[in-house]
């Protein structure tokens, strides 16, 4: 049985292009791409940034995200077919075939490997293990309650990747890139806990793991608060290591206010405003942090 109810943040229409866009929820690229650009921006203080490098970084990030989300949809297709919230996705509903999905993921992987090869040898050497790591997340919820942090780190490597794409070498101080990666890891991990709230009953029935299943809604939300607090602390540490100025910290402050608003919207037992919290606040947080760093870089 399929459902005509579509998830939020999907486009109407039945063209093949629209189906692939919805397959990986392409608009969600905005969540972590600004953090890849943040790494690129900080690196530009040491090494000149070219339009070629910028284009390759955006293309590589988009391709890697397509691989991660596409593989996730393939791995979870049977679970998605049983979940009322997700059974209208492209594979369970038949809008895309499994062959089409695999072909698109393979093409995206090839595009990703080509772009990182065009960047520098270090990025190319790190690319295969990175692909394996981001794809393996799809199975994490089958054996660990902390799959949220696996997803967070899969996005978190974007900041070091952006930096390495420009410089081709590790940062000085050495802890700058780990701080950037941890900031995104905790940020994404926190809002993925929110995302898991809506699947609590289904995950329990299917024997899947999450912090919501482990602790219940109230305590899981407390963990999300702690993770977001750690994310803000890591962003401050990253700013110190990158010698960023007032504009950057202003962006972090706005991001903190948005996260606080998000936590105000979502309460145990009341998920009616979860879409606003998840899609609106989190989509803006990364943008305002990056814009703060960009203004600091330009002035």
C-alpha distance (Angstrom), angle and dihedral (degrees) to the residues before:
residue distance angle dihedral
X1 . . .
X2 3.81 . .
X3 3.75 131.1 .
X4 3.77 129.8 -134.3
X5 3.80 90.7 -148.6
X6 3.78 109.4 109.2
X7 3.79 125.9 -155.0
X8 3.76 120.1 -110.4
X9 3.80 120.9 -90.4
X10 3.80 93.7 36.6
X11 3.79 128.1 124.5
X12 3.77 126.1 -123.2
X13 3.78 120.6 -122.4
X14 3.77 136.5 73.4
X15 3.81 103.4 -120.8
X16 3.79 116.5 128.5
X17 3.80 90.2 -115.3
X18 3.82 92.3 54.3
X19 3.79 90.1 47.7
X20 3.80 92.1 55.1
X21 3.81 91.9 44.4
X22 3.79 89.9 53.6
X23 3.82 91.5 40.7
X24 3.82 90.3 70.1
X25 3.82 97.9 19.7
X26 3.78 90.0 -120.2
X27 3.84 94.9 -165.4
X28 3.82 88.3 66.1
X29 3.80 87.8 71.6
X30 3.81 84.5 88.5
X31 3.81 89.9 71.9
X32 3.79 98.9 73.6
X33 3.82 105.8 7.8
X34 3.83 92.1 86.6
X35 3.80 88.5 58.0
X36 3.81 90.5 54.2
X37 3.80 87.0 50.8
X38 3.82 88.9 48.4
X39 3.80 89.9 59.9
X40 3.79 89.6 47.0
X41 3.81 91.3 49.2
X42 3.80 94.3 51.0
X43 3.81 90.6 47.5
X44 3.80 90.3 53.5
X45 3.82 88.6 72.4
X46 3.80 87.6 68.3
X47 3.78 103.9 29.7
X48 3.79 127.7 30.8
X49 3.78 112.6 -103.6
X50 3.80 118.1 -135.6
X51 3.78 130.4 -162.3
X52 3.80 87.5 -119.1
X53 3.80 92.1 58.6
X54 3.79 91.8 45.7
X55 3.79 91.9 51.3
X56 3.80 92.8 47.1
X57 3.81 92.2 49.4
X58 3.81 92.8 51.5
X59 3.80 91.0 46.2
X60 3.81 93.1 46.8
X61 3.80 92.9 48.8
X62 3.80 93.1 48.0
X63 3.81 91.9 47.8
X64 3.81 92.9 47.7
X65 3.78 91.2 49.7
X66 3.81 90.0 49.8
X67 3.81 89.3 53.5
X68 3.81 92.5 48.6
X69 3.81 96.7 46.7
X70 3.78 94.6 37.5
X71 3.79 92.6 51.5
X72 3.80 89.2 46.3
X73 3.80 90.9 55.0
X74 3.80 90.5 49.2
X75 3.81 93.9 47.6
X76 3.83 92.4 46.3
X77 3.79 99.2 39.7
X78 3.81 94.6 112.1
X79 3.80 92.6 45.4
X80 3.80 90.1 47.1
X81 3.79 90.3 52.5
X82 3.82 90.2 57.5
X83 3.81 96.3 43.7
X84 3.83 113.2 86.4
X85 3.82 89.9 -149.1
X86 3.80 94.6 54.9
X87 3.79 107.3 26.4
X88 3.83 90.9 99.9
X89 3.82 91.7 62.4
X90 3.76 116.6 120.2
X91 3.82 99.8 -96.4
X92 3.84 100.0 42.2
X93 3.81 91.3 43.8
X94 3.79 93.5 47.5
X95 3.81 94.5 -120.1
X96 3.81 86.4 127.4
X97 3.78 128.2 26.0
X98 3.78 123.6 -129.7
X99 3.81 89.4 -113.6
X100 3.81 90.8 54.3
X101 3.79 90.6 49.3
X102 3.79 94.4 49.6
X103 3.81 91.8 45.6
X104 3.81 91.8 52.1
X105 3.81 92.5 47.9
X106 3.81 91.4 48.9
X107 3.80 91.7 49.8
X108 3.80 91.0 48.3
X109 3.81 90.6 50.2
X110 3.80 90.9 50.8
X111 3.79 90.8 48.5
X112 3.81 90.7 49.7
X113 3.82 92.4 50.9
X114 3.80 91.4 48.0
X115 3.81 93.3 50.7
X116 3.81 94.6 49.3
X117 3.80 90.1 46.2
X118 3.81 87.2 54.9
X119 3.82 90.7 51.7
X120 3.81 105.1 55.0
X121 3.84 142.1 -53.1
X122 3.82 95.1 -98.1
X123 3.80 93.3 55.2
X124 3.79 90.7 46.9
X125 3.83 92.0 51.0
X126 3.81 91.3 51.1
X127 3.81 95.3 44.5
X128 3.85 101.5 82.9
X129 3.83 96.0 51.4
X130 3.79 88.8 44.2
X131 3.82 90.8 55.0
X132 3.80 91.5 48.7
X133 3.81 91.3 49.3
X134 3.79 96.5 49.7
X135 3.80 92.5 45.2
X136 3.82 94.2 46.8
X137 3.80 89.7 60.8
X138 3.80 87.1 79.3
X139 3.81 89.7 74.7
X140 3.81 98.1 40.8
X141 3.80 96.5 93.7
X142 3.78 88.6 59.0
X143 3.80 92.3 68.6
X144 3.84 112.3 12.9
X145 3.79 137.1 51.7
X146 3.82 88.6 -148.6
X147 3.79 97.9 66.5
X148 3.83 86.6 121.5
X149 3.80 90.3 71.8
X150 3.80 91.7 46.8
X151 3.79 88.3 56.5
X152 3.80 89.3 44.8
X153 3.79 93.0 54.3
X154 3.81 90.7 45.2
X155 3.82 85.7 61.8
X156 3.81 93.6 33.2
X157 3.78 94.6 66.1
X158 3.81 86.3 67.7
X159 3.82 92.4 82.5
X160 3.82 96.0 53.0
X161 3.81 88.6 41.0
X162 3.80 91.8 56.2
X163 3.78 90.8 49.5
X164 3.82 94.4 47.0
X165 3.80 91.2 47.5
X166 3.80 89.2 63.9
X167 3.79 102.9 35.4
X168 3.80 103.9 26.3
X169 3.81 89.0 -144.9
X170 3.81 140.5 76.3
X171 3.78 121.9 -84.9
X172 3.78 131.1 -97.4
X173 3.01 113.5 -110.3
X174 3.78 90.8 41.3
X175 3.82 93.2 -139.9
X176 3.81 94.4 59.2
X177 3.81 95.5 87.9
X178 3.82 95.2 42.5
X179 3.82 88.0 51.7
X180 3.80 90.6 52.6
X181 3.79 91.7 47.1
X182 3.81 92.8 48.4
X183 3.81 91.9 49.2
X184 3.81 90.7 58.8
X185 3.82 93.0 38.9
X186 3.81 92.6 56.9
X187 3.81 93.3 39.7
X188 3.81 95.0 51.7
X189 3.81 91.9 38.5
X190 3.79 90.5 55.0
X191 3.77 96.4 51.8
X192 3.81 91.6 41.8
X193 3.81 86.5 61.3
X194 3.81 86.2 57.2
X195 3.78 90.0 49.1
X196 3.82 90.5 52.6
X197 3.81 91.5 56.0
X198 3.78 91.7 79.0
X199 3.83 92.6 55.1
X200 3.80 98.9 46.6
X201 3.81 96.6 114.7
X202 3.81 93.8 42.7
X203 3.82 93.6 47.2
X204 3.80 91.5 50.4
X205 3.80 91.6 49.8
X206 3.81 92.4 48.8
X207 3.80 95.3 44.1
X208 3.80 92.9 -115.8
X209 3.80 122.6 152.1
X210 3.79 131.0 -123.2
X211 3.77 137.5 137.8
X212 3.80 87.8 -104.6
X213 3.81 89.8 57.2
X214 3.81 90.9 44.5
X215 3.80 100.1 45.6
X216 3.81 107.4 14.0
X217 3.79 125.8 -117.1
X218 3.80 100.3 -67.2
X219 3.80 97.2 50.4
X220 3.80 92.8 38.9
X221 3.81 89.1 57.0
X222 3.82 88.7 51.7
X223 3.81 88.4 53.9
X224 3.81 88.9 50.4
X225 3.81 88.9 53.4
X226 3.81 90.4 51.6
X227 3.80 91.9 48.2
X228 3.79 91.6 50.7
X229 3.80 90.2 48.5
X230 3.80 89.3 53.7
X231 3.82 89.6 47.6
X232 3.81 91.4 55.9
X233 3.81 91.3 47.1
X234 3.81 90.2 51.2
X235 3.81 90.9 49.3
X236 3.80 89.5 54.1
X237 3.81 90.5 48.6
X238 3.80 90.1 48.9
X239 3.80 90.1 52.2
X240 3.79 91.0 52.3
X241 3.80 93.0 49.3
X242 3.82 92.0 46.4
X243 3.83 93.0 46.0
X244 3.79 91.3 -124.2
X245 3.79 120.6 169.7
X246 3.79 144.3 -138.9
X247 3.81 96.2 -61.4
X248 3.80 91.5 57.5
X249 3.79 93.0 49.5
X250 3.79 88.6 47.5
X251 3.80 88.4 56.4
X252 3.81 90.4 49.3
X253 3.82 89.6 50.5
X254 3.82 91.0 52.4
X255 3.80 89.0 47.4
X256 3.81 89.8 51.6
X257 3.81 90.3 51.9
X258 3.81 90.7 51.0
X259 3.80 91.3 50.0
X260 3.80 89.9 49.8
X261 3.82 88.7 51.4
X262 3.79 88.9 50.4
X263 3.80 91.4 54.0
X264 3.78 89.8 48.2
X265 3.80 90.8 56.0
X266 3.81 98.3 50.2
X267 3.79 118.0 62.5
X268 3.82 132.8 166.2
X269 3.79 108.5 -82.7
X270 3.81 93.3 9.9
X271 3.80 114.1 84.9
X272 3.79 95.4 150.4
X273 3.81 92.2 113.9
X274 3.80 97.7 39.2
X275 3.80 94.6 111.9
X276 3.80 92.1 55.5
X277 3.79 91.0 48.1
X278 3.78 96.3 45.6
X279 3.78 103.1 39.6
X280 3.80 102.6 30.1
X281 3.79 105.3 37.8
X282 3.79 97.8 37.4
X283 3.77 93.6 44.6
X284 3.79 89.4 57.0
X285 3.82 100.0 41.2
X286 3.79 95.7 70.6
X287 3.80 91.5 43.5
X288 3.81 95.9 53.5
X289 3.81 92.3 46.3
X290 3.79 90.8 51.4
X291 3.80 93.1 44.9
X292 3.81 89.8 52.3
X293 3.80 90.0 54.0
X294 3.81 91.2 45.0
X295 3.81 92.4 52.8
X296 3.80 89.3 47.6
X297 3.82 90.0 51.0
X298 3.80 93.5 48.8
X299 3.79 96.3 48.6
